[in-house]
Amino acid sequence: MSRIVNCLRSFSAVRAVQGRMNSSAQVLRSGCGAATFGGSQVKGLSYIPSACHSGWRWREQIRRHGHGHSHGDDDGPTVKVTFIYEKDGKSVTVDGKVGMNILRVAQAHEVELEGACECSLACSTCHVILEDKLFNKLEEPSDDENDMLDLAFGLTETSRLGCQVTLTEDMEGSVFRIPSATRNMY
């Protein structure tokens, strides 16, 4: 009998957690329709993404209202940047909006750069390799970024997390190499 009671208590606990999650989802959907995930604000959210964001339409959200760019300034300056896949040498040159981070620029142009933690500095899946000249121009990575980079596949002296590098006008023509694999511990 005690097993049945314990099982029912466990089931009740799970249902209570689910109820709290549903309440949180309603709060996130209320008001102006903005929601926050991993430090990123997204407007017009019609549903809450699952823990695995692979099915979520980030590109649509970024084009409409992603985090990492200036809000309301759709005609702002852009710079050309190139992403090179180390696994096959394929390169993609895109116009990145000044003020966006490299991860969001890549995602907005369907470049395969994962970003599992959605810019919350909790993974290394947006690891990119910079050219020496650009790496030396940027501020030193924070301790938190260095901790995540320690987990990155193919770490180099000029490695950075794409979510921590903000595109500026003087980055015109910059090249970002995407390692052939990632380690997702998130």
Secondary structure, 3 states (H helix, E strand, C coil): CHHHHHHHHHHHHHHHHHHHHHHHHHHHHCCCCCEEECCEEECCCCCCCCCCHHHCCHHHHHHHHCCCCCCCCCCCCEEEEEEEECCCCCEEEEEEECCCEHHHHHHHCCCCCCCCCCCCCCCCCCEEEECHHHHHHCCCCCHHHHHHHCCCCCCCCCEEEHHHCECCHHHCCCEEEECCCCCCCC
